[in-house]
Amino acid sequence: MAPHTVMETGVLNEVDAEIKGNSDSRHTIQEKREYSLVWRNILIFAYLHLTALYGLYLVFASAHILTTLQVLILYPCGGFGITAGAHRLWAHRAYKAKWPLRLILTLFNTLAFQDAVIDWARDHRVHHKYSETHADPHNANNGFFFSHVGWLLCKKHPDVKEKGSRIDLSDLYADPILAFQKKHYLILMPLVAFILPTFAPMYFWGESFTNAYCLNILRYCITLNATWLVNSAAHMIGWRPYDKNISPSENKFVSLFALGEGFHNYHHTFPWDYKTAELGKYSLNFSTALIDFFAKIGWAHDLKTVSDDMIKKRCLRTGDGSHEVWGWGDKDQPKEDYNEAIIRYKKD
């Protein structure tokens, strides 16, 4: 393999010194990569998704309505463990949380089963620091399938491990809740993610093992693919009003499916904003609604966000011109609109 240099392409949080707004990672030239497949992972993910499809059939064929309701409840719970927890709180330090909220989010994160928070946050910090280079675990330059799930079906590029070993994780290891989760993950994860969600329906309302098990796998696979869509679709499909030089894009479908994580051009431009989006529309950003709720009761605090002036300057400097106007009177509405608009039945 030819020698190469992996450059930093992004920032992690508000402390990370410089926002590199002019780096064009979408057109970075990289040498062709050779993939070493991990057949164990291929077989496991194939089995999980086939079981999930059968679980979807059972939803309509024989599953108890309460088992389906459990799926609909546990799906966002596990999702919040990733979005509000591993992602916004711990990977980016976009806000701070008291121990009860940290405990809840760690429990939800364990339910999601996407590695312990410390490991998830390490990979995500590498993803932002070296976005769309060989050090990016799910480098979107390698195609949709790779960035969606393929990166889990092959061995990591050496740069991922090398750069990952340099990422500072001292703040995460200093959290006793996260340290406990990582130490006991192989016990906690099966119990929280699979055993309890499977046997609870069997015990409380007499569900069959097959129905309970397959619907829980369905729930798990939905959460997985919601997260993966942020890595794939939200890096390829959408508009780039904040930074046209990077691949991450604004994708409302992904945001709805992934509980608010689809406003990805904004997020990669301002990764330390707790909302991961400019506007606080809860209908497309349930994770922000959750954080705001806990802030109101005092469990979340120091919520970091971006000023309107900073957003406007960044859009003008690096945006693709698609920054939306919400309606009449928006701060970004052109003066020509005011001068040339027709106003019917106007009152003096």
C-alpha atoms as one frame of an Amber mdcrd trajectory, in Angstrom:
protein
   0.000   0.000   0.000   1.365   3.391  -0.960   2.335   5.713   1.884  -0.189
   8.413   2.673  -0.960  11.100   5.208  -4.262  11.396   7.031  -5.126  15.003
   7.793  -7.549  16.280  10.405 -10.766  17.354   8.687 -13.089  18.355  11.512
 -13.625  19.294  15.129 -15.222  17.474  18.044 -16.542  20.089  20.461 -16.324
  23.751  21.402 -12.881  23.287  22.955 -11.373  21.848  19.795  -9.409  24.793
  18.519 -10.326  25.549  14.917 -13.357  25.061  12.695 -11.847  24.024   9.384
 -14.525  25.450   7.147 -12.626  25.382   3.880 -11.452  21.766   3.750 -13.080
  19.905   0.878 -13.309  16.318   2.111 -15.811  15.374  -0.604 -13.062  15.416
  -3.184 -10.176  13.977  -1.173  -8.128  11.617  -3.345  -7.358   8.354  -1.577
  -5.588   5.233  -2.751  -7.763   2.228  -3.492  -8.478   0.180  -0.410  -8.415
  -3.581  -0.081 -11.047  -5.117   2.191 -10.566  -8.087   4.493 -14.008  -9.533
   5.185 -15.044 -10.696   8.653 -17.364 -13.593   7.862 -18.528 -13.963  11.452
 -19.989 -10.447  11.336 -21.474 -11.021   7.883 -23.307 -14.127   9.073 -24.460
 -12.469  12.313 -25.900  -9.393  10.595 -27.512 -11.533   7.890 -29.162 -13.664
  10.588 -30.310 -10.598  12.544 -31.934  -8.954   9.533 -33.627 -12.142   8.340
 -34.994 -12.623  11.858 -36.130  -8.988  11.905 -38.023  -9.482   8.642 -39.744
 -12.515  10.133 -40.491 -10.427  13.219 -42.146  -7.814  11.003 -44.341 -10.567
   9.560 -45.239 -11.744  13.072 -46.363  -8.215  14.004 -49.310  -8.710  11.645
 -49.660 -12.489  11.913 -49.630 -13.521  15.558 -47.857 -11.138  17.944 -49.754
  -9.681  20.895 -50.502  -5.982  20.541 -48.579  -5.316  23.771 -45.463  -6.922
  22.279 -45.688  -4.562  19.321 -46.250  -1.677  21.725 -43.095  -2.691  23.590
 -41.147  -2.442  20.323 -42.542   1.044  19.701 -41.507   2.129  23.208 -38.075
   0.512  23.387 -37.025   1.702  19.913 -36.851   5.411  20.880 -35.462   4.514
  24.309 -32.516   2.722  22.731 -32.244   5.490  20.164 -31.989   8.171  22.848
 -29.163   6.188  24.422 -27.256   6.794  21.192 -28.427  10.281  20.187 -28.832
  12.171  23.457 -26.327   9.978  25.282 -23.330   8.521  23.453 -23.489  11.147
  20.718 -24.425  14.577  22.054 -23.557  14.211  25.737 -20.434  12.064  25.671
 -18.880  12.142  22.179 -19.296  15.911  21.730 -19.800  17.172  25.299 -22.563
  19.408  23.921 -24.203  19.582  27.339 -23.713  18.274  30.866 -25.936  15.931
  32.847 -26.410  14.996  36.478 -25.917  11.381  37.482 -29.593  10.284  37.289
 -29.796  11.331  33.632 -26.386   9.831  32.874 -27.566   6.572  34.425 -30.774
   6.546  32.366 -28.927   7.315  29.134 -26.326   4.629  29.866 -29.129   2.112
  30.417 -30.761   3.181  27.148 -27.397   2.968  25.400 -26.936  -0.590  26.655
 -30.392  -1.419  25.286 -29.289  -0.155  21.851 -26.231  -2.501  21.815 -23.851
  -0.484  19.657 -20.832  -0.990  21.929 -20.166   0.605  25.289 -20.420   4.400
  25.358 -16.650   4.830  25.660 -15.996   2.739  22.543 -18.843   4.344  20.573
 -17.663   7.846  21.472 -14.065   7.007  20.546 -15.075   5.906  17.041 -17.326
   8.928  16.662 -14.640  11.375  17.728 -12.325   9.792  15.164 -15.105  10.084
  12.574 -15.345  13.835  13.133 -11.638  14.477  13.566 -10.696  12.642  10.360
 -14.001  12.722   8.493 -14.003  10.881   5.158 -10.399   9.805   5.256  -9.138
   6.266   5.816  -9.127   7.020   9.552 -12.901   7.544   9.456 -14.445   4.206
  10.560 -17.367   4.570   8.119 -15.730   6.693   5.432 -18.502   7.777   3.036
 -15.993   8.033   0.185 -16.081   4.228   0.109 -19.730   4.228  -0.965 -23.213
   3.988   0.509 -23.070   0.315   1.477 -19.711   0.637   3.207 -20.708   3.706
   5.223 -24.055   2.119   6.122 -23.046  -1.370   7.258 -20.052  -2.549   5.229
 -17.569  -1.010   7.645 -18.756  -3.524  10.244 -18.310  -6.456   7.859 -14.588
  -6.028   7.282 -11.470  -5.350   9.291 -10.801  -1.741  10.220  -8.336   0.237
   8.167  -5.048   0.568  10.107  -5.541   4.351  10.219  -8.769   3.914  12.204
  -6.928   2.057  14.950  -3.869   4.295  14.842  -5.781   7.580  15.005  -8.302
   6.157  17.448  -5.522   5.357  19.895  -4.626   9.065  19.962  -8.104  10.367
  20.791  -8.399  11.697  24.338 -10.973   9.659  26.263  -9.938  10.684  29.768
 -13.218  12.536  30.350 -15.181   9.367  29.566 -13.113   7.041  31.731 -13.472
   9.566  34.568 -17.241   8.992  34.593 -17.849   6.083  37.020 -21.117   5.148
  35.310 -19.405   4.748  31.932 -16.461   2.930  33.483 -18.883   0.475  35.128
 -20.750  -0.083  31.864 -17.565  -0.794  29.929 -16.183  -3.145  32.592 -19.383
  -5.200  32.808 -20.662  -4.713  29.253 -20.679  -8.393  28.297 -23.026  -9.052
  31.219 -25.182  -5.919  31.046 -25.713  -5.885  27.270 -27.269  -9.369  26.841
 -29.436  -8.812  29.909 -30.741  -5.357  28.958 -30.824  -5.656  25.160 -32.088
  -9.214  24.685 -32.980 -11.275  27.757 -35.323  -8.859  29.560 -37.099  -7.564
  26.404 -37.693 -11.164  25.308 -38.870 -12.721  28.559 -40.919  -9.764  29.857
 -43.703 -10.266  27.251 -43.681 -14.015  27.934 -44.083 -13.474  31.681 -46.516
 -10.544  31.784 -48.955 -11.286  28.949 -48.191 -14.824  27.832 -46.430 -14.047
  24.567 -44.735 -16.934  22.768 -40.944 -17.099  22.788 -40.775 -16.870  18.990
 -42.897 -13.727  18.846 -41.132 -12.025  21.746 -37.662 -12.899  20.480 -38.198
 -12.002  16.818 -39.944  -8.700  17.575 -37.114  -7.702  19.882 -34.622  -8.445
  17.098 -36.818  -6.298  14.839 -36.565  -3.470  17.371 -32.798  -3.875  17.531
 -32.353  -3.832  13.743 -34.525  -0.729  13.364 -32.289   1.093  15.844 -29.167
  -0.111  14.045 -30.345   1.051  10.639 -31.503   4.397  11.989 -27.973   5.024
  13.248 -26.406   3.694  10.061 -28.512   6.020   7.890 -26.802   8.970   9.562
 -23.457   7.566   8.402 -24.642   6.783   4.867 -27.664   8.719   3.575 -26.974
  11.846   5.625 -23.463  11.947   4.165 -24.681  11.737   0.570 -28.261  12.927
   0.107 -29.493  16.421   0.921 -28.431  20.037   0.829 -25.463  21.792   2.423
 -26.479  25.278   3.581 -23.717  25.607   6.172 -20.672  24.112   4.452 -20.763
  23.054   0.803 -17.207  21.698   1.030 -18.112  18.657   3.132 -20.299  15.660
   2.333 -22.605  15.633   5.391 -26.020  16.932   4.327 -29.360  18.062   5.714
 -31.718  15.080   5.399 -35.145  15.387   7.031 -36.085  11.741   6.463 -33.003
  10.568   8.339 -33.684  13.105  11.070 -37.194  11.761  11.631 -36.032   8.138
  11.610 -32.948   8.821  13.768 -34.644  11.045  16.361 -33.112  14.308  15.131
 -29.695  13.270  13.825 -30.293  13.982  10.127 -29.361  17.675  10.072 -25.862
  16.531   9.380 -24.348  19.434   7.470 -25.127  21.641  10.443 -23.812  19.043
  12.863 -20.455  18.619  11.139 -20.138  22.400  10.926 -21.092  22.983  14.573
 -20.581  19.596  16.296 -20.807  21.086  19.776 -24.404  22.344  19.421 -26.605
  20.164  21.635 -29.497  20.432  19.141 -27.390  19.158  16.182 -29.631  21.476
  14.154 -30.263  25.185  13.708 -33.982  25.182  14.415 -35.580  23.642  17.478
 -38.445  21.860  15.729 -39.259  18.973  18.033 -41.269  17.146  15.357 -38.016
  16.258  13.598 -35.710  16.334  16.606 -37.072  14.291  19.489 -33.623  14.088
  21.074 -33.533  17.860  21.506 -36.990  17.717  23.085 -35.732  15.101  25.546
 -32.669  17.152  26.500 -34.756  20.321  26.876 -37.175  18.459  29.154 -34.398
  17.299  31.447 -32.894  20.785  31.388 -36.192  22.174  32.679 -36.185  19.792
  35.643 -32.514  20.483  36.333 -30.960  17.179  35.253 -29.289  18.637  32.120
 -27.369  21.906  32.074 -24.746  23.922  30.186 -26.518  23.292  26.877 -24.253
  24.696  24.158 -25.672  26.190  20.979 -24.706  28.549  18.157 -25.623  32.219
  17.833 -27.686  33.441  14.873 -24.836  35.721  13.847 -22.337  32.854  13.757
 -24.715  30.764  11.644 -25.330  33.600   9.195 -21.628  34.321   8.756 -20.861
  30.652   8.199 -23.658  30.230   5.649 -22.435  33.229   3.683 -18.828  32.048
   3.818 -19.133  28.347   3.014 -22.815  27.482   2.415 -24.293  26.287  -0.879
 -27.015  28.959  -0.898 -29.808  26.627   0.225 -30.178  28.067   3.724 -33.926
  28.194   4.200 -36.133  31.115   5.112 -38.907  30.114   7.486 -41.316  32.813
   6.269 -42.027  36.543   6.235 -39.724  38.395   8.581 -36.999  35.752   8.704
 -33.631  37.340   9.438 -32.262  35.858   6.190 -35.109  37.075   3.986 -33.691
  39.164   1.098 -34.633  42.855   0.985 -35.993  42.353  -2.542 -38.721  40.155
  -1.069 -39.943  43.031   1.064 -39.802  45.522  -1.805 -41.348  43.395  -4.549
 -43.873  41.269  -2.673 -47.578  41.806  -3.358 -49.602  42.252  -0.184 -53.360
  41.954  -0.687 -55.961  43.596   1.556 -53.231  45.572   3.264 -54.266  47.736
   6.201 -52.552  51.041   6.851
